[in-house]
Amino acid sequence: MPEYMDVHRGMDGITQEQLLEAHNANLAIQDDELLNCKHAWADPASGMVFCLSDAPNPEAVKKIRERAGHPVEEVYPVPVQA
Amino acid sequence: MPEYMDVHRGMDGITQEQLLEAHNANLAIQDDELLNCKHAWADPASGMVFCLSDAPNPEAVKKIRERAGHPVEEVYPVPVQA
């Protein structure tokens, strides 16, 4: 399954509790699109959030993020890794 | 040790070999700044590269990236994770 990194902006001040809540909202529905949300990293100061997932395609990432309340435009396939 | 995600742009067409070479160039000198480069993800289509490291501060990330030949401006602390 390909991996994708999606990037959210404007989440200034995001707390551990809020990120966990968002992550859990994704986990609750991710099976509908064969998504596997693996990890999320957030910077409350800049408002940047990075999410790493296995997914069949970028549309699956976008569908689940939108349904979970955090729509995203930036979804990058990351086939090259080190 | 805090974790940081640094973001590189314009690496269009980056190959597995090129990313590994860049990663190894960082590994070779990272101890000088107490940096620990943990993983890198790249999208050859968009030219985006994401790197996750342990580091004492963002300057350590910038110093090592510059010496390794890939200077970076975007270095985000990621204390909030899920």
Backbone of each chain as nested JSON, in Angstrom:
{
  "chains": [
    {"id": "A", "residues": [
      {"number": 1, "name": "MET", "atoms": {"N": [0.85, -1.208, 0.0], "CA": [0.0, 0.0, 0.0], "C": [0.881, 1.252, 0.0]}},
      {"number": 2, "name": "PRO", "atoms": {"N": [0.639, 2.2, -0.888], "CA": [1.455, 3.427, -0.91], "C": [1.321, 4.235, 0.384]}},
      {"number": 3, "name": "GLU", "atoms": {"N": [2.342, 5.028, 0.683], "CA": [2.284, 5.915, 1.837], "C": [2.113, 7.365, 1.372]}},
      {"number": 4, "name": "TYR", "atoms": {"N": [1.416, 8.117, 2.184], "CA": [1.163, 9.531, 1.886], "C": [1.444, 10.38, 3.113]}},
      {"number": 5, "name": "MET", "atoms": {"N": [1.981, 11.582, 2.87], "CA": [2.123, 12.585, 3.924], "C": [1.156, 13.711, 3.582]}},
      {"number": 6, "name": "ASP", "atoms": {"N": [0.217, 14.01, 4.464], "CA": [-0.639, 15.166, 4.227], "C": [-0.303, 16.266, 5.225]}},
      {"number": 7, "name": "VAL", "atoms": {"N": [-0.4, 17.499, 4.74], "CA": [0.07, 18.663, 5.484], "C": [-1.09, 19.625, 5.728]}},
      {"number": 8, "name": "HIS", "atoms": {"N": [-1.324, 19.917, 7.003], "CA": [-2.363, 20.865, 7.417], "C": [-1.703, 22.138, 7.914]}},
      {"number": 9, "name": "ARG", "atoms": {"N": [-2.311, 23.268, 7.624], "CA": [-1.79, 24.566, 8.076], "C": [-2.854, 25.281, 8.904]}},
      {"number": 10, "name": "GLY", "atoms": {"N": [-2.4, 26.219, 9.713], "CA": [-3.355, 27.049, 10.454], "C": [-3.885, 26.425, 11.722]}},
      {"number": 11, "name": "MET", "atoms": {"N": [-3.243, 25.328, 12.184], "CA": [-3.694, 24.683, 13.426], "C": [-2.948, 25.284, 14.623]}},
      {"number": 12, "name": "ASP", "atoms": {"N": [-2.79, 26.581, 14.608], "CA": [-2.039, 27.276, 15.667], "C": [-2.605, 26.953, 17.044]}},
      {"number": 13, "name": "GLY", "atoms": {"N": [-1.729, 26.65, 17.965], "CA": [-2.139, 26.382, 19.331], "C": [-2.687, 24.995, 19.57]}},
      {"number": 14, "name": "ILE", "atoms": {"N": [-2.602, 24.124, 18.58], "CA": [-3.16, 22.772, 18.745], "C": [-2.532, 22.073, 19.958]}},
      {"number": 15, "name": "THR", "atoms": {"N": [-3.385, 21.443, 20.752], "CA": [-2.924, 20.757, 21.963], "C": [-2.83, 19.249, 21.708]}},
      {"number": 16, "name": "GLN", "atoms": {"N": [-2.162, 18.568, 22.647], "CA": [-2.081, 17.104, 22.581], "C": [-3.493, 16.498, 22.536]}},
      {"number": 17, "name": "GLU", "atoms": {"N": [-4.383, 17.025, 23.337], "CA": [-5.741, 16.494, 23.403], "C": [-6.469, 16.692, 22.068]}},
      {"number": 18, "name": "GLN", "atoms": {"N": [-6.292, 17.863, 21.465], "CA": [-6.969, 18.139, 20.195], "C": [-6.43, 17.267, 19.06]}},
      {"number": 19, "name": "LEU", "atoms": {"N": [-5.114, 17.064, 19.049], "CA": [-4.544, 16.216, 18.002], "C": [-5.017, 14.782, 18.175]}},
      {"number": 20, "name": "LEU", "atoms": {"N": [-5.04, 14.325, 19.416], "CA": [-5.48, 12.957, 19.684], "C": [-6.949, 12.781, 19.304]}},
      {"number": 21, "name": "GLU", "atoms": {"N": [-7.744, 13.791, 19.594], "CA": [-9.161, 13.739, 19.229], "C": [-9.321, 13.651, 17.706]}},
      {"number": 22, "name": "ALA", "atoms": {"N": [-8.551, 14.478, 16.991], "CA": [-8.612, 14.458, 15.521], "C": [-8.131, 13.112, 14.982]}},
      {"number": 23, "name": "HIS", "atoms": {"N": [-7.045, 12.614, 15.572], "CA": [-6.492, 11.326, 15.135], "C": [-7.522, 10.223, 15.356]}},
      {"number": 24, "name": "ASN", "atoms": {"N": [-8.149, 10.222, 16.524], "CA": [-9.128, 9.184, 16.827], "C": [-10.36, 9.285, 15.93]}},
      {"number": 25, "name": "ALA", "atoms": {"N": [-10.722, 10.502, 15.556], "CA": [-11.855, 10.681, 14.627], "C": [-11.539, 10.048, 13.274]}},
      {"number": 26, "name": "ASN", "atoms": {"N": [-10.268, 10.134, 12.875], "CA": [-9.844, 9.484, 11.631], "C": [-9.835, 7.965, 11.78]}},
      {"number": 27, "name": "LEU", "atoms": {"N": [-9.283, 7.488, 12.892], "CA": [-9.188, 6.036, 13.102], "C": [-10.567, 5.384, 13.084]}},
      {"number": 28, "name": "ALA", "atoms": {"N": [-11.555, 6.119, 13.594], "CA": [-12.898, 5.553, 13.722], "C": [-13.542, 5.246, 12.373]}},
      {"number": 29, "name": "ILE", "atoms": {"N": [-13.114, 5.956, 11.329], "CA": [-13.766, 5.789, 10.012], "C": [-12.801, 5.375, 8.905]}},
      {"number": 30, "name": "GLN", "atoms": {"N": [-11.515, 5.251, 9.224], "CA": [-10.519, 5.053, 8.167], "C": [-10.721, 3.772, 7.364]}},
      {"number": 31, "name": "ASP", "atoms": {"N": [-11.306, 2.742, 7.986], "CA": [-11.491, 1.489, 7.274], "C": [-12.402, 1.638, 6.053]}},
      {"number": 32, "name": "ASP", "atoms": {"N": [-13.267, 2.645, 6.085], "CA": [-14.198, 2.848, 4.966], "C": [-13.471, 3.106, 3.653]}},
      {"number": 33, "name": "GLU", "atoms": {"N": [-12.241, 3.647, 3.754], "CA": [-11.468, 3.95, 2.53], "C": [-10.141, 3.183, 2.501]}},
      {"number": 34, "name": "LEU", "atoms": {"N": [-10.045, 2.135, 3.327], "CA": [-8.825, 1.318, 3.403], "C": [-7.599, 2.155, 3.779]}},
      {"number": 35, "name": "LEU", "atoms": {"N": [-7.85, 3.19, 4.602], "CA": [-6.782, 4.069, 5.059], "C": [-6.196, 3.524, 6.367]}},
      {"number": 36, "name": "ASN", "atoms": {"N": [-4.893, 3.757, 6.572], "CA": [-4.257, 3.417, 7.837], "C": [-3.446, 4.615, 8.308]}},
      {"number": 37, "name": "CYS", "atoms": {"N": [-4.019, 5.388, 9.237], "CA": [-3.342, 6.582, 9.759], "C": [-2.274, 6.136, 10.74]}},
      {"number": 38, "name": "LYS", "atoms": {"N": [-1.011, 6.38, 10.424], "CA": [0.078, 5.81, 11.199], "C": [0.625, 6.754, 12.264]}},
      {"number": 39, "name": "HIS", "atoms": {"N": [0.772, 8.029, 11.921], "CA": [1.346, 8.958, 12.891], "C": [1.023, 10.383, 12.481]}},
      {"number": 40, "name": "ALA", "atoms": {"N": [0.938, 11.261, 13.488], "CA": [0.736, 12.691, 13.225], "C": [1.694, 13.483, 14.093]}},
      {"number": 41, "name": "TRP", "atoms": {"N": [2.27, 14.53, 13.501], "CA": [3.221, 15.415, 14.2], "C": [2.692, 16.832, 14.082]}},
      {"number": 42, "name": "ALA", "atoms": {"N": [2.645, 17.57, 15.194], "CA": [2.096, 18.922, 15.15], "C": [3.008, 19.927, 15.836]}},
      {"number": 43, "name": "ASP", "atoms": {"N": [3.026, 21.122, 15.255], "CA": [3.764, 22.262, 15.81], "C": [2.765, 23.35, 16.172]}},
      {"number": 44, "name": "PRO", "atoms": {"N": [2.407, 23.472, 17.456], "CA": [1.417, 24.477, 17.866], "C": [1.837, 25.909, 17.522]}},
      {"number": 45, "name": "ALA", "atoms": {"N": [3.148, 26.174, 17.48], "CA": [3.622, 27.543, 17.239], "C": [3.342, 27.993, 15.804]}},
      {"number": 46, "name": "SER", "atoms": {"N": [3.624, 27.138, 14.838], "CA": [3.418, 27.503, 13.427], "C": [2.053, 27.071, 12.918]}},
      {"number": 47, "name": "GLY", "atoms": {"N": [1.415, 26.131, 13.633], "CA": [0.134, 25.608, 13.163], "C": [0.247, 24.522, 12.106]}},
      {"number": 48, "name": "MET", "atoms": {"N": [1.476, 24.004, 11.898], "CA": [1.674, 22.941, 10.9], "C": [1.378, 21.573, 11.524]}},
      {"number": 49, "name": "VAL", "atoms": {"N": [0.684, 20.722, 10.749], "CA": [0.468, 19.337, 11.168], "C": [0.806, 18.424, 9.993]}},
      {"number": 50, "name": "PHE", "atoms": {"N": [1.576, 17.38, 10.267], "CA": [1.979, 16.4, 9.262], "C": [1.399, 15.047, 9.655]}},
      {"number": 51, "name": "CYS", "atoms": {"N": [0.745, 14.384, 8.695], "CA": [0.148, 13.075, 8.977], "C": [0.667, 12.049, 7.978]}},
      {"number": 52, "name": "LEU", "atoms": {"N": [1.079, 10.899, 8.475], "CA": [1.581, 9.817, 7.632], "C": [0.568, 8.672, 7.614]}},
      {"number": 53, "name": "SER", "atoms": {"N": [0.211, 8.234, 6.416], "CA": [-0.805, 7.183, 6.284], "C": [-0.429, 6.212, 5.175]}},
      {"number": 54, "name": "ASP", "atoms": {"N": [-0.904, 4.981, 5.312], "CA": [-1.0, 4.071, 4.177], "C": [-2.363, 4.297, 3.557]}},
      {"number": 55, "name": "ALA", "atoms": {"N": [-2.424, 4.35, 2.241], "CA": [-3.715, 4.554, 1.58], "C": [-3.643, 4.024, 0.155]}},
      {"number": 56, "name": "PRO", "atoms": {"N": [-4.784, 3.612, -0.392], "CA": [-4.77, 3.125, -1.772], "C": [-4.534, 4.254, -2.774]}},
      {"number": 57, "name": "ASN", "atoms": {"N": [-4.904, 5.488, -2.411], "CA": [-4.738, 6.641, -3.309], "C": [-4.961, 7.925, -2.493]}},
      {"number": 58, "name": "PRO", "atoms": {"N": [-4.581, 9.086, -3.056], "CA": [-4.71, 10.343, -2.293], "C": [-6.161, 10.716, -1.999]}},
      {"number": 59, "name": "GLU", "atoms": {"N": [-7.071, 10.297, -2.864], "CA": [-8.478, 10.611, -2.638], "C": [-8.986, 9.98, -1.347]}},
      {"number": 60, "name": "ALA", "atoms": {"N": [-8.49, 8.801, -1.035], "CA": [-8.895, 8.134, 0.209], "C": [-8.495, 8.976, 1.418]}},
      {"number": 61, "name": "VAL", "atoms": {"N": [-7.299, 9.552, 1.371], "CA": [-6.845, 10.423, 2.464], "C": [-7.788, 11.624, 2.571]}},
      {"number": 62, "name": "LYS", "atoms": {"N": [-8.055, 12.258, 1.433], "CA": [-8.893, 13.467, 1.446], "C": [-10.304, 13.185, 1.949]}},
      {"number": 63, "name": "LYS", "atoms": {"N": [-10.873, 12.058, 1.518], "CA": [-12.241, 11.722, 1.945], "C": [-12.341, 11.546, 3.458]}},
      {"number": 64, "name": "ILE", "atoms": {"N": [-11.38, 10.799, 4.02], "CA": [-11.43, 10.548, 5.464], "C": [-11.157, 11.822, 6.256]}},
      {"number": 65, "name": "ARG", "atoms": {"N": [-10.184, 12.629, 5.803], "CA": [-9.883, 13.873, 6.524], "C": [-11.101, 14.799, 6.517]}},
      {"number": 66, "name": "GLU", "atoms": {"N": [-11.775, 14.864, 5.378], "CA": [-12.939, 15.752, 5.288], "C": [-14.061, 15.262, 6.21]}},
      {"number": 67, "name": "ARG", "atoms": {"N": [-14.321, 13.967, 6.182], "CA": [-15.366, 13.412, 7.046], "C": [-15.015, 13.568, 8.522]}},
      {"number": 68, "name": "ALA", "atoms": {"N": [-13.715, 13.552, 8.839], "CA": [-13.284, 13.68, 10.242], "C": [-13.24, 15.144, 10.685]}},
      {"number": 69, "name": "GLY", "atoms": {"N": [-13.533, 16.06, 9.747], "CA": [-13.622, 17.471, 10.125], "C": [-12.376, 18.298, 9.872]}},
      {"number": 70, "name": "HIS", "atoms": {"N": [-11.379, 17.689, 9.19], "CA": [-10.142, 18.415, 8.897], "C": [-9.762, 18.226, 7.423]}},
      {"number": 71, "name": "PRO", "atoms": {"N": [-10.541, 18.846, 6.522], "CA": [-10.247, 18.69, 5.09], "C": [-8.839, 19.165, 4.76]}},
      {"number": 72, "name": "VAL", "atoms": {"N": [-8.22, 18.515, 3.781], "CA": [-6.832, 18.821, 3.435], "C": [-6.663, 18.816, 1.916]}},
      {"number": 73, "name": "GLU", "atoms": {"N": [-5.868, 19.762, 1.429], "CA": [-5.564, 19.808, -0.002], "C": [-4.206, 19.19, -0.313]}},
      {"number": 74, "name": "GLU", "atoms": {"N": [-3.273, 19.364, 0.637], "CA": [-1.897, 18.905, 0.393], "C": [-1.719, 17.463, 0.82]}},
      {"number": 75, "name": "VAL", "atoms": {"N": [-1.729, 16.568, -0.147], "CA": [-1.518, 15.138, 0.118], "C": [-0.412, 14.662, -0.824]}},
      {"number": 76, "name": "TYR", "atoms": {"N": [0.738, 14.316, -0.256], "CA": [1.894, 13.948, -1.069], "C": [2.188, 12.455, -0.961]}},
      {"number": 77, "name": "PRO", "atoms": {"N": [2.257, 11.765, -2.102], "CA": [2.765, 10.389, -2.046], "C": [4.252, 10.446, -1.69]}},
      {"number": 78, "name": "VAL", "atoms": {"N": [4.712, 9.507, -0.865], "CA": [6.119, 9.514, -0.463], "C": [6.755, 8.142, -0.72]}},
      {"number": 79, "name": "PRO", "atoms": {"N": [6.917, 7.807, -2.012], "CA": [7.455, 6.482, -2.357], "C": [8.954, 6.361, -2.128]}},
      {"number": 80, "name": "VAL", "atoms": {"N": [9.634, 7.51, -2.019], "CA": [11.087, 7.495, -1.835], "C": [11.395, 7.801, -0.376]}},
      {"number": 81, "name": "GLN", "atoms": {"N": [12.097, 6.884, 0.295], "CA": [12.341, 7.049, 1.732], "C": [13.744, 6.609, 2.114]}},
      {"number": 82, "name": "ALA", "atoms": {"N": [14.219, 7.186, 3.192], "CA": [15.544, 6.799, 3.7], "C": [15.506, 6.893, 5.214]}}
    ]},
    {"id": "B", "residues": [
      {"number": 1, "name": "MET", "atoms": {"N": [15.11, 14.546, 24.084], "CA": [15.554, 15.448, 22.995], "C": [14.344, 15.813, 22.13]}},
      {"number": 2, "name": "PRO", "atoms": {"N": [14.131, 17.087, 21.835], "CA": [12.981, 17.47, 20.996], "C": [13.075, 16.884, 19.581]}},
      {"number": 3, "name": "GLU", "atoms": {"N": [11.904, 16.737, 18.957], "CA": [11.874, 16.278, 17.567], "C": [11.512, 17.442, 16.646]}},
      {"number": 4, "name": "TYR", "atoms": {"N": [12.071, 17.385, 15.449], "CA": [11.822, 18.422, 14.442], "C": [11.504, 17.776, 13.103]}},
      {"number": 5, "name": "MET", "atoms": {"N": [10.584, 18.424, 12.367], "CA": [10.317, 18.042, 10.979], "C": [10.805, 19.191, 10.115]}},
      {"number": 6, "name": "ASP", "atoms": {"N": [11.747, 18.904, 9.218], "CA": [12.15, 19.959, 8.281], "C": [11.646, 19.607, 6.883]}},
      {"number": 7, "name": "VAL", "atoms": {"N": [11.276, 20.666, 6.169], "CA": [10.601, 20.497, 4.885], "C": [11.428, 21.15, 3.779]}},
      {"number": 8, "name": "HIS", "atoms": {"N": [11.765, 20.359, 2.769], "CA": [12.518, 20.831, 1.601], "C": [11.583, 20.866, 0.388]}},
      {"number": 9, "name": "ARG", "atoms": {"N": [11.758, 21.87, -0.446], "CA": [10.949, 21.999, -1.66], "C": [11.862, 22.031, -2.886]}},
      {"number": 10, "name": "GLY", "atoms": {"N": [11.282, 21.721, -4.023], "CA": [12.027, 21.835, -5.282], "C": [12.934, 20.661, -5.578]}},
      {"number": 11, "name": "MET", "atoms": {"N": [12.753, 19.537, -4.862], "CA": [13.576, 18.346, -5.12], "C": [12.89, 17.454, -6.168]}},
      {"number": 12, "name": "ASP", "atoms": {"N": [12.332, 18.086, -7.177], "CA": [11.597, 17.364, -8.211], "C": [12.456, 16.255, -8.825]}},
      {"number": 13, "name": "GLY", "atoms": {"N": [11.882, 15.094, -8.976], "CA": [12.57, 13.987, -9.618], "C": [13.549, 13.25, -8.727]}},
      {"number": 14, "name": "ILE", "atoms": {"N": [13.585, 13.588, -7.439], "CA": [14.549, 12.94, -6.538], "C": [14.376, 11.42, -6.578]}},
      {"number": 15, "name": "THR", "atoms": {"N": [15.513, 10.718, -6.654], "CA": [15.493, 9.254, -6.727], "C": [15.824, 8.664, -5.352]}},
      {"number": 16, "name": "GLN", "atoms": {"N": [15.572, 7.36, -5.232], "CA": [15.931, 6.651, -3.994], "C": [17.42, 6.809, -3.718]}},
      {"number": 17, "name": "GLU", "atoms": {"N": [18.231, 6.711, -4.757], "CA": [19.68, 6.813, -4.59], "C": [20.084, 8.212, -4.111]}},
      {"number": 18, "name": "GLN", "atoms": {"N": [19.462, 9.224, -4.675], "CA": [19.793, 10.599, -4.287], "C": [19.377, 10.89, -2.847]}},
      {"number": 19, "name": "LEU", "atoms": {"N": [18.198, 10.392, -2.457], "CA": [17.752, 10.627, -1.077], "C": [18.668, 9.898, -0.093]}},
      {"number": 20, "name": "LEU", "atoms": {"N": [19.038, 8.677, -0.44], "CA": [19.923, 7.902, 0.432], "C": [21.286, 8.584, 0.544]}},
      {"number": 21, "name": "GLU", "atoms": {"N": [21.763, 9.119, -0.559], "CA": [23.055, 9.821, -0.553], "C": [22.973, 11.041, 0.357]}},
      {"number": 22, "name": "ALA", "atoms": {"N": [21.874, 11.807, 0.24], "CA": [21.698, 12.997, 1.082], "C": [21.576, 12.591, 2.554]}},
      {"number": 23, "name": "HIS", "atoms": {"N": [20.813, 11.531, 2.8], "CA": [20.629, 11.046, 4.17], "C": [21.97, 10.624, 4.767]}},
      {"number": 24, "name": "ASN", "atoms": {"N": [22.743, 9.889, 3.997], "CA": [24.043, 9.423, 4.487], "C": [25.007, 10.582, 4.719]}},
      {"number": 25, "name": "ALA", "atoms": {"N": [24.911, 11.62, 3.903], "CA": [25.756, 12.801, 4.088], "C": [25.435, 13.467, 5.429]}},
      {"number": 26, "name": "ASN", "atoms": {"N": [24.152, 13.441, 5.806], "CA": [23.745, 13.971, 7.111], "C": [24.224, 13.077, 8.246]}},
      {"number": 27, "name": "LEU", "atoms": {"N": [24.048, 11.772, 8.074], "CA": [24.447, 10.834, 9.132], "C": [25.939, 10.95, 9.441]}},
      {"number": 28, "name": "ALA", "atoms": {"N": [26.718, 11.214, 8.402], "CA": [28.175, 11.245, 8.559], "C": [28.642, 12.376, 9.468]}},
      {"number": 29, "name": "ILE", "atoms": {"N": [27.858, 13.454, 9.56], "CA": [28.305, 14.619, 10.332], "C": [27.35, 15.001, 11.466]}},
      {"number": 30, "name": "GLN", "atoms": {"N": [26.222, 14.291, 11.594], "CA": [25.178, 14.713, 12.532], "C": [25.638, 14.778, 13.988]}},
      {"number": 31, "name": "ASP", "atoms": {"N": [26.608, 13.937, 14.355], "CA": [27.066, 13.923, 15.748], "C": [27.668, 15.267, 16.169]}},
      {"number": 32, "name": "ASP", "atoms": {"N": [28.164, 16.022, 15.195], "CA": [28.784, 17.319, 15.515], "C": [27.804, 18.275, 16.18]}},
      {"number": 33, "name": "GLU", "atoms": {"N": [26.499, 18.094, 15.912], "CA": [25.485, 18.984, 16.487], "C": [24.474, 18.216, 17.343]}},
      {"number": 34, "name": "LEU", "atoms": {"N": [24.84, 16.983, 17.726], "CA": [23.957, 16.128, 18.541], "C": [22.617, 15.875, 17.855]}},
      {"number": 35, "name": "LEU", "atoms": {"N": [22.659, 15.804, 16.506], "CA": [21.463, 15.552, 15.698], "C": [21.302, 14.049, 15.485]}},
      {"number": 36, "name": "ASN", "atoms": {"N": [20.046, 13.6, 15.415], "CA": [19.77, 12.206, 15.067], "C": [18.704, 12.184, 13.976]}},
      {"number": 37, "name": "CYS", "atoms": {"N": [19.162, 12.008, 12.735], "CA": [18.236, 11.989, 11.579], "C": [17.548, 10.632, 11.55]}},
      {"number": 38, "name": "LYS", "atoms": {"N": [16.222, 10.617, 11.752], "CA": [15.514, 9.362, 11.94], "C": [14.872, 8.824, 10.67]}},
      {"number": 39, "name": "HIS", "atoms": {"N": [14.297, 9.699, 9.854], "CA": [13.634, 9.213, 8.649], "C": [13.431, 10.366, 7.686]}},
      {"number": 40, "name": "ALA", "atoms": {"N": [13.413, 10.041, 6.397], "CA": [13.113, 11.038, 5.359], "C": [12.116, 10.442, 4.38]}},
      {"number": 41, "name": "TRP", "atoms": {"N": [11.145, 11.273, 3.964], "CA": [10.11, 10.868, 3.019], "C": [10.139, 11.85, 1.844]}},
      {"number": 42, "name": "ALA", "atoms": {"N": [10.137, 11.344, 0.629], "CA": [10.218, 12.244, -0.527], "C": [9.163, 11.921, -1.571]}},
      {"number": 43, "name": "ASP", "atoms": {"N": [8.69, 12.995, -2.204], "CA": [7.735, 12.893, -3.315], "C": [8.403, 13.466, -4.562]}},
      {"number": 44, "name": "PRO", "atoms": {"N": [8.901, 12.607, -5.45], "CA": [9.588, 13.094, -6.646], "C": [8.688, 13.957, -7.538]}},
      {"number": 45, "name": "ALA", "atoms": {"N": [7.385, 13.723, -7.51], "CA": [6.472, 14.463, -8.387], "C": [6.348, 15.93, -7.979]}},
      {"number": 46, "name": "SER", "atoms": {"N": [6.19, 16.19, -6.686], "CA": [6.04, 17.574, -6.218], "C": [7.367, 18.192, -5.799]}},
      {"number": 47, "name": "GLY", "atoms": {"N": [8.375, 17.339, -5.546], "CA": [9.661, 17.84, -5.081], "C": [9.718, 18.108, -3.591]}},
      {"number": 48, "name": "MET", "atoms": {"N": [8.696, 17.64, -2.856], "CA": [8.675, 17.836, -1.401], "C": [9.475, 16.729, -0.703]}},
      {"number": 49, "name": "VAL", "atoms": {"N": [10.257, 17.122, 0.311], "CA": [10.96, 16.151, 1.152], "C": [10.731, 16.535, 2.606]}},
      {"number": 50, "name": "PHE", "atoms": {"N": [10.376, 15.544, 3.419], "CA": [10.131, 15.733, 4.855], "C": [11.163, 14.908, 5.619]}},
      {"number": 51, "name": "CYS", "atoms": {"N": [11.826, 15.538, 6.597], "CA": [12.84, 14.838, 7.397], "C": [12.514, 14.965, 8.874]}},
      {"number": 52, "name": "LEU", "atoms": {"N": [12.56, 13.848, 9.578], "CA": [12.283, 13.82, 11.01], "C": [13.579, 13.57, 11.772]}},
      {"number": 53, "name": "SER", "atoms": {"N": [13.858, 14.413, 12.737], "CA": [15.103, 14.297, 13.508], "C": [14.871, 14.58, 14.981]}},
      {"number": 54, "name": "ASP", "atoms": {"N": [15.722, 13.997, 15.809], "CA": [15.915, 14.469, 17.174], "C": [17.017, 15.511, 17.117]}},
      {"number": 55, "name": "ALA", "atoms": {"N": [16.831, 16.615, 17.831], "CA": [17.875, 17.645, 17.833], "C": [17.728, 18.502, 19.079]}},
      {"number": 56, "name": "PRO", "atoms": {"N": [18.837, 19.093, 19.532], "CA": [18.757, 19.957, 20.716], "C": [18.007, 21.253, 20.418]}},
      {"number": 57, "name": "ASN", "atoms": {"N": [18.036, 21.715, 19.146], "CA": [17.368, 22.959, 18.757], "C": [17.307, 23.037, 17.232]}},
      {"number": 58, "name": "PRO", "atoms": {"N": [16.505, 23.956, 16.677], "CA": [16.369, 24.019, 15.215], "C": [17.664, 24.417, 14.513]}},
      {"number": 59, "name": "GLU", "atoms": {"N": [18.497, 25.186, 15.182], "CA": [19.762, 25.608, 14.563], "C": [20.639, 24.396, 14.248]}},
      {"number": 60, "name": "ALA", "atoms": {"N": [20.589, 23.389, 15.106], "CA": [21.38, 22.177, 14.865], "C": [20.948, 21.508, 13.562]}},
      {"number": 61, "name": "VAL", "atoms": {"N": [19.639, 21.474, 13.331], "CA": [19.127, 20.897, 12.075], "C": [19.641, 21.711, 10.891]}},
      {"number": 62, "name": "LYS", "atoms": {"N": [19.516, 23.026, 10.992], "CA": [19.93, 23.888, 9.874], "C": [21.421, 23.778, 9.578]}},
      {"number": 63, "name": "LYS", "atoms": {"N": [22.234, 23.72, 10.635], "CA": [23.687, 23.638, 10.431], "C": [24.083, 22.372, 9.687]}},
      {"number": 64, "name": "ILE", "atoms": {"N": [23.518, 21.249, 10.137], "CA": [23.886, 19.97, 9.507], "C": [23.355, 19.906, 8.075]}},
      {"number": 65, "name": "ARG", "atoms": {"N": [22.129, 20.359, 7.842], "CA": [21.585, 20.325, 6.474], "C": [22.429, 21.179, 5.539]}},
      {"number": 66, "name": "GLU", "atoms": {"N": [22.856, 22.334, 6.025], "CA": [23.656, 23.22, 5.171], "C": [24.999, 22.568, 4.849]}},
      {"number": 67, "name": "ARG", "atoms": {"N": [25.651, 22.019, 5.873], "CA": [26.951, 21.366, 5.638], "C": [26.806, 20.151, 4.728]}},
      {"number": 68, "name": "ALA", "atoms": {"N": [25.657, 19.484, 4.78], "CA": [25.439, 18.292, 3.953], "C": [25.021, 18.666, 2.53]}},
      {"number": 69, "name": "GLY", "atoms": {"N": [24.844, 19.976, 2.281], "CA": [24.556, 20.409, 0.912], "C": [23.097, 20.654, 0.61]}},
      {"number": 70, "name": "HIS", "atoms": {"N": [22.239, 20.583, 1.647], "CA": [20.808, 20.811, 1.439], "C": [20.269, 21.775, 2.495]}},
      {"number": 71, "name": "PRO", "atoms": {"N": [20.64, 23.055, 2.385], "CA": [20.179, 24.038, 3.367], "C": [18.661, 24.102, 3.414]}},
      {"number": 72, "name": "VAL", "atoms": {"N": [18.124, 24.384, 4.592], "CA": [16.671, 24.376, 4.769], "C": [16.27, 25.536, 5.665]}},
      {"number": 73, "name": "GLU", "atoms": {"N": [15.154, 26.164, 5.333], "CA": [14.611, 27.243, 6.156], "C": [13.483, 26.756, 7.059]}},
      {"number": 74, "name": "GLU", "atoms": {"N": [12.697, 25.793, 6.528], "CA": [11.51, 25.331, 7.26], "C": [11.856, 24.205, 8.211]}},
      {"number": 75, "name": "VAL", "atoms": {"N": [11.997, 24.527, 9.487], "CA": [12.285, 23.527, 10.518], "C": [11.244, 23.699, 11.621]}},
      {"number": 76, "name": "TYR", "atoms": {"N": [10.368, 22.703, 11.757], "CA": [9.266, 22.806, 12.708], "C": [9.472, 21.876, 13.911]}},
      {"number": 77, "name": "PRO", "atoms": {"N": [9.44, 22.411, 15.121], "CA": [9.402, 21.526, 16.283], "C": [8.055, 20.798, 16.277]}},
      {"number": 78, "name": "VAL", "atoms": {"N": [8.042, 19.519, 16.639], "CA": [6.781, 18.758, 16.633], "C": [6.583, 18.072, 17.989]}},
      {"number": 79, "name": "PRO", "atoms": {"N": [6.323, 18.891, 19.016], "CA": [6.164, 18.336, 20.369], "C": [4.84, 17.624, 20.571]}},
      {"number": 80, "name": "VAL", "atoms": {"N": [3.859, 17.907, 19.709], "CA": [2.536, 17.299, 19.848], "C": [2.393, 16.193, 18.818]}},
      {"number": 81, "name": "GLN", "atoms": {"N": [2.136, 14.964, 19.292], "CA": [2.09, 13.826, 18.379], "C": [0.988, 12.852, 18.748]}},
      {"number": 82, "name": "ALA", "atoms": {"N": [0.53, 12.139, 17.752], "CA": [-0.494, 11.109, 17.976], "C": [-0.246, 9.954, 17.026]}}
    ]}
  ]
}
